[in-house]
Amino acid sequence: MARKGRVLVTDPVHKNAISHMKTSGLDVTVRTDVSAEELKQIISEYDAIVVRGRTKVTSEVITAGQRLKVIGRSGVGLDNVDRAAAKERGIHVVNSPEGPSVSVAELAFALMFSVLRRVAFADQGMRAGKWLKKACKGNELKGRTLGIIGFGFIGEEVAKRALAFGMKVFAFDILPDRIEVIKAIGAEYMPLKDLIANSDILSVHVPLNPKTKGLVGAAEISTMRDGAIIINTSRGGIVDEKALYHALVSEKLGGAGLDVFSEEPPFENELLRKIIALPNVVATPHIGAQTIEAELTNSMIIAEKILKHLK
């Protein structure tokens, strides 16, 4: 079979996607151990690159990739790809925002439950031989108001589940067609400022870019209901972490469930270590899309998009 192009895969994707690209005529090289310097040296040999979150497709990489036609990001965020440099070169940038939507939505609820019912705190106590029943009085989801910032694939899945739990759902998105979807599923559109001020639980589902960095900062948090909870499964930096820390320590906020951080891993950052150590915080290591189902779906979507652009 005639080869259609060469593809470099630098982060783990499902084996079925690798097989699919190969049987469809692509020459696929898997180098999940490649360093940033090595990538710049070898990228000129490839027509496409597939990454997840580890590999940074910088302007230097794009400049060195003289044959590059498409950059595929298996997953939602594109903050590790220099899209401006790719656009200047006429390189297609594709991702799979539809792929992990259920997995991320389910994690958002896992974090909500863990914060509201103090699940992680109770578990730690049990492991330490402590019966912390009196300290674990929590709250139900039913009847609480959920504010969703960003109503893409993930935000929509979160809303559907929230409505099933008997929650009142407000949502905000900048795209008019998504506003219609908000209304169609039984949620209510609300301007961002009002949504933040009227939510018992605030769940963030927008990409990280210059417009969204610090979107939920000290001023916004100051308007939130006392005891409200923030859930962030999108990207670190969208919620101002310094402001978040002070709001949690002062008990302005009742808690936070965090799967993402401005630095990952966060352990060398003093502020992030302090946030993670707080008893009203539940933290996970960016596992929103870390399910078998999401990995397969993401990988196959990207494989198809790579094939489409290398016809």
C-alpha positions in Angstrom: 0.0 0.0 0.0 1.4 3.4 -0.9 2.3 5.5 2.0 0.3 8.7 2.4 2.7 10.4 4.9 4.8 10.0 8.0 3.3 10.5 11.5 5.3 11.0 14.7 3.4 10.0 17.9 5.2 11.5 21.0 2.7 10.9 23.7 0.8 7.7 24.6 -2.4 7.1 22.5 -4.5 3.9 22.2 -2.9 1.1 20.2 -6.0 0.8 18.1 -5.4 4.3 16.7 -1.8 3.4 15.8 -3.0 0.3 14.0 -5.7 2.2 12.2 -3.3 4.8 10.9 -0.9 2.1 9.8 -3.4 0.0 8.0 -4.7 3.1 6.3 -1.4 3.7 4.7 0.5 6.0 7.1 4.1 5.4 8.2 3.8 5.8 12.0 6.7 6.2 14.4 6.0 6.1 18.2 8.5 8.0 20.3 6.9 8.7 23.7 10.3 9.2 25.2 11.4 12.0 22.9 12.9 15.1 24.5 12.2 18.7 23.5 15.6 19.0 21.9 15.3 15.6 20.1 11.9 16.6 18.8 13.3 19.7 17.1 16.0 17.6 15.4 13.7 14.9 14.0 10.4 16.7 13.3 11.5 17.7 9.8 11.1 14.0 8.7 7.3 14.0 9.4 4.1 15.2 7.9 2.1 15.0 11.1 2.6 14.9 14.8 0.3 13.5 17.5 0.6 14.7 21.1 -1.3 14.8 24.3 -0.3 17.1 27.2 3.4 16.3 27.7 4.8 17.4 24.4 5.1 21.1 23.7 4.7 21.9 20.0 6.5 25.3 20.2 7.2 27.8 17.4 10.7 26.3 17.3 9.3 22.8 16.7 6.9 24.1 14.0 9.7 26.1 12.3 11.8 22.9 12.2 8.9 20.9 10.9 9.4 21.8 7.3 7.0 18.9 6.1 4.4 19.4 8.8 0.9 19.5 7.5 -1.1 18.7 10.6 -0.7 18.8 14.4 -3.1 16.5 16.3 -3.7 16.9 20.0 -5.4 13.9 21.5 -7.7 15.6 24.1 -9.3 19.0 24.6 -6.8 21.7 25.5 -4.4 23.2 22.9 -2.4 25.3 25.3 0.7 23.2 24.5 0.5 24.0 20.8 1.6 27.3 19.4 -1.4 27.8 17.2 -0.3 31.2 15.9 2.9 29.8 14.6 1.0 26.8 13.0 -1.5 29.2 11.4 1.3 31.3 9.9 2.8 28.1 8.3 -0.6 26.9 7.1 -0.5 23.8 9.4 -3.8 22.3 10.5 -4.2 22.0 14.2 -6.8 19.4 15.4 -7.9 18.1 18.7 -10.7 15.9 20.1 -12.9 18.0 22.4 -15.8 15.6 21.9 -13.7 12.6 23.1 -13.3 12.9 26.9 -16.5 14.8 27.6 -18.2 12.1 29.7 -15.0 11.2 31.6 -14.3 14.8 32.6 -17.9 15.4 33.5 -17.9 12.4 35.7 -14.7 13.5 37.4 -16.3 16.9 38.1 -19.1 15.1 40.0 -16.6 12.9 41.8 -14.9 16.1 43.0 -18.2 17.7 44.0 -19.2 14.7 46.0 -15.8 14.5 47.6 -15.8 18.1 48.7 -19.5 18.2 49.8 -19.5 14.9 51.6 -15.8 15.2 52.8 -15.1 11.8 51.2 -11.3 12.2 51.0 -11.1 13.6 54.5 -13.1 10.7 55.9 -11.0 8.2 54.0 -7.8 9.7 55.3 -9.2 9.5 58.8 -10.2 5.9 58.5 -6.7 5.0 57.2 -5.2 6.7 60.3 -7.6 4.8 62.6 -9.8 7.9 63.3 -13.6 7.7 63.4 -14.4 11.3 62.1 -18.2 10.9 61.8 -19.0 14.2 63.6 -16.5 16.1 61.5 -17.9 14.8 58.2 -21.3 16.4 58.1 -21.8 17.5 54.5 -24.4 18.7 52.0 -26.5 17.2 49.3 -26.3 18.2 45.6 -30.1 18.2 45.3 -31.5 21.7 45.4 -28.1 23.4 45.1 -27.3 25.8 42.3 -24.6 24.9 39.8 -22.9 27.5 37.7 -21.1 26.2 34.6 -18.6 28.5 32.9 -18.2 27.2 29.3 -20.9 25.1 27.7 -18.9 23.0 25.2 -19.1 19.2 25.1 -18.0 18.8 28.7 -20.1 21.6 30.1 -23.2 20.1 28.5 -22.5 16.7 30.0 -22.1 18.2 33.4 -25.4 20.1 33.1 -27.3 16.9 32.1 -26.0 15.1 35.1 -26.7 18.1 37.4 -30.3 18.3 36.3 -30.7 14.6 36.9 -29.5 15.2 40.5 -32.2 17.8 41.0 -29.8 20.8 40.9 -30.7 24.2 39.4 -28.3 24.8 36.6 -27.0 28.2 35.3 -24.6 28.3 32.4 -22.5 30.8 30.5 -20.9 30.6 27.0 -19.7 33.2 24.5 -21.1 31.3 21.5 -24.7 32.1 20.6 -25.4 28.5 19.3 -24.3 27.1 22.7 -26.7 29.5 24.5 -29.5 27.8 22.5 -28.3 24.4 23.7 -28.3 25.6 27.3 -31.9 26.5 27.0 -32.8 23.3 25.1 -31.6 20.9 27.8 -33.4 22.7 30.6 -30.6 24.9 32.1 -30.7 28.6 32.2 -28.3 31.0 30.5 -26.9 33.7 32.8 -24.2 36.4 32.2 -20.9 35.5 33.7 -20.8 38.0 36.5 -24.3 37.0 37.6 -23.6 33.3 37.3 -20.5 33.6 39.6 -22.5 35.5 42.2 -25.4 33.1 42.2 -23.8 29.7 42.3 -23.4 27.3 45.2 -21.0 25.3 43.1 -19.0 26.8 40.2 -17.6 24.4 37.6 -15.1 25.7 35.1 -15.0 24.3 31.5 -13.2 26.8 29.2 -9.8 26.5 27.5 -6.8 28.4 28.8 -5.9 31.4 26.7 -5.0 35.1 27.3 -8.7 36.0 27.7 -9.5 33.2 30.2 -6.4 33.4 32.3 -7.4 34.6 35.7 -11.1 34.6 34.6 -12.1 33.7 38.2 -10.0 36.1 40.3 -10.1 37.8 43.6 -12.8 40.3 42.4 -15.1 37.5 41.1 -14.6 35.3 44.2 -15.5 38.2 46.4 -19.0 38.2 44.9 -19.6 34.5 45.4 -21.9 33.1 48.0 -20.3 32.4 51.4 -19.4 28.8 51.5 -19.6 28.2 47.8 -17.4 25.6 46.1 -15.2 25.8 43.0 -14.5 22.8 40.8 -11.8 23.1 38.1 -11.3 20.3 35.7 -10.3 22.5 32.8 -6.9 24.2 33.1 -4.9 25.7 35.9 -4.6 29.5 35.8 -8.2 30.1 34.8 -9.0 30.3 38.5 -6.5 32.7 40.1 -4.7 30.3 42.6 -3.5 33.0 45.0 -7.1 34.4 45.3 -8.4 30.9 45.6 -6.0 30.1 48.5 -7.0 33.2 50.5 -10.7 32.5 49.9 -10.3 28.9 51.2 -8.3 29.9 54.2 -10.6 32.7 55.2 -13.6 30.3 54.7 -15.2 32.7 52.2 -15.3 29.5 50.0 -16.4 26.2 51.5 -14.0 24.1 49.4 -12.5 23.3 46.1 -12.1 20.3 43.9 -9.0 20.7 41.6 -7.8 18.4 38.9 -5.6 21.0 37.2 -2.9 23.5 38.3 -0.8 26.3 36.7 2.3 24.1 37.2 2.1 20.4 36.7 3.2 18.5 38.7 2.6 21.3 41.3 4.9 20.1 44.1 7.7 22.6 43.5 5.4 25.5 43.8 4.9 26.7 47.4 1.5 28.2 46.9 0.1 25.1 45.1 1.5 22.9 47.9 -0.3 25.0 50.4 -3.6 24.8 48.5 -3.4 21.0 48.1 -2.7 20.6 51.8 -5.9 22.5 52.9 -8.5 20.2 54.5 -11.3 21.7 52.4 -9.5 20.9 49.1 -9.7 17.7 47.1 -6.9 17.5 44.5 -6.2 15.0 41.7 -3.3 14.8 39.2 -5.0 16.0 36.0 -7.0 12.7 35.5 -10.1 14.1 33.8 -9.5 12.2 30.6 -7.7 9.3 32.3 -10.2 6.6 31.5 -9.9 3.6 29.2 -13.0 4.9 27.3 -11.7 8.4 26.8 -8.3 7.3 25.7 -9.7 5.1 23.0 -12.2 7.7 21.8 -9.7 10.5 21.8 -7.1 8.5 20.0 -9.5 7.2 17.2 -10.9 10.7 16.6 -7.4 12.1 16.2 -6.4 9.2 13.9 -9.4 10.0 11.7 -8.6 13.7 11.6 -4.9 13.0 10.7 -6.0 10.7 7.9 -8.4 13.3 6.6 -5.7 16.0 6.4 -3.0 13.6 4.8 -5.2 12.4 1.9 
